[in-house]
Amino acid sequence: GPDSLPQEGVPKGEIRGPFVIKSQAYPGTQHTFWVYVPAQYNPKVAASLMIFQDGQGFMDPNGDVRAQNVMDNLIHRREIPVMIGVFINPGRRPDQPEPAPGRGVGDGFTNRHTEYNTPNDRYARVIIEELLPVLYKNYNISKNPEDHGIGGTSSGETAGTSALGGN
């Protein structure tokens, strides 16, 4: 829809990265992630947080979602709070290819199936114990869970952006 396209007069956020964290929850794997910082971000004010699993698909400028444009547009119109966006890919060994547009979300060549579909707390530990400390160190992000969101994909297809509706 129109919110997935750049709009005239809307300040553009910045995507930083890629960054890599080595996983303790899944030894031998690492997670690549990128951080979207909106133009309105003020380090003196705690921002909300939105995490996108299968991150490469959500930030693909030619993809179905283009979450950075959606966030730019909705933040500008004050329909969602100022929020940091994080695009995290499934874990993979260093010798495995990175999921990417045209290559796929990682099914069959990353740790995606194990992380997203196994009913245990290991993937939650990736987010809570490995990713969040890095984000809190580098950005002023609200510690209130009501200011956090997470979304992802299903069966390799990019999910809708309803999770951006936020607060």
N, C-alpha and C positions, 0 to 999 in steps of 0.2 A: 504494500500500500504506500501511500504518499509519505508516511513517516519513515519509511526505509530509505528514502532518497534525500540527498542533501537539499536544504532549502535556503533560499536567499535570505541573508540577514541573520542567520542562526550561527552563533559562535561554534566553532569546531573544537571538540576535545582532541586529545592526543593519545595515540596508542604507543605505549612503551614496551620494549622487549624485542625479542623473546628472552625470557629468563628461565632458568632450569633449577629445580630443586630435586635433590636425591631423596628417594623415598626410604624411610625406615619401616613404614607399614608394609611395603612390598619390596624387601631387599633385592638389590640388583636392578631396580627400575628407577626411572626419573620421570618427572612431569615438567613439560614445557608450558609456560603461561605468558600471557601478555596482560598489561594493565592499561585500561582506558581511564584517562583523567579528564574530566569535563573542564571546559573553559572556565566555568563558574567555581571550580574547586578553590577553596581558601584553606590553607593548612592550619589556620587558627580555629576553624569550625569543623567539628566532626561530621564526616560525610556518611551517607548510607553505603551499602555494599551489595553488589549483585555479582554472583559467580555463575559463569556459563560453562557447563561441562561440554565436551566436544567443542572446545573454544574456537578452533580454527574455522569451523563452519559458521559460527555465529558472527565472527568478525570479518569474514570473507566479503570484500567490498563489492563483489559481483554475485554473491550468494542470495539466498532467499530472504534472510533476516536482516543482515547489515545492522547489527545491534548498535554499533557506535553511532550511526545516523539516527536510529530510533531514540537512543538516549540523548543525543544532542537536541533533537527536536522536542522531546517531551520535557526535558529539563528546562529548555528555553521557555516553553509555554507554562512552566511550573505545574505540570501535570504529574510529575514525579519529583522527589527531592533530589538535590545534588547527590550523586552517587558515583563511587568508584566502580568500574566494571572490570571483572577479571575473567579472562578467557583461558581456561585450563584444558589441556589435552589429556587423554588417557595416558597412564604410565606405559613406558616402554623401556626395553633394554637399550643401552647406547648403540648397539649394532642393528637395531630395528629402525625402519624409516619412520619419520614423523608423519602423523596424519596431516593431510593437506587437501585443499580443493583439487579434485581430479584424481586423487589417490585414495580418498575415502576417510572415514572416521576412525579407522583403526581396527575394525573387526577382522580377525584372522592374522593380524601382524603386530598387535600391541596387547597390552594387558586389559583392554577395554571390557571384554565380556566378564572377566573375573571381578574387576572393580565395580562395575555398575550392576551386576546381576547376582552376586553372591550375598546371601542374607547374613552379613556379619558387620562389625564396626570398623573394619580396616580402611575402607574408602573414607568414611567419616573422619578417621584419624589423619588421613592425608590432608583433608581440608582444615580440621581444627588444630592439629599439632604441627603440621609442616607448612601449610600455606598461610594461614592467618597470622602466625608470628612474623613472617616476612612482611606481610602487608601492614600490620600494625607498626612495625619498625619504620617503614618508609612513608606511610600516609596516616593522616589523622582520620581514622575510621571509627564510627560509633561502636561501642562494645555491646550495645543493646541488641539482642537477637531480633527484636521487632523491626530493626533497621537493616536486616540482612535478608537476602533472597538467594535461591539457587535454582537453576533451570538446566535443562539438557535436551537431548534428542532421544528419539525412539526408533529402533530398527534402522539406524543409519540415516534417517531423515531429520532435518532440522525442525525442531518443535516451534510452535508459535511463540509470540512475544508477550503473551498475557502475563507472564511472571514479572514483566517490567511495570505492570500497573502499580506495584509497590503499595506504599502507605496511602 
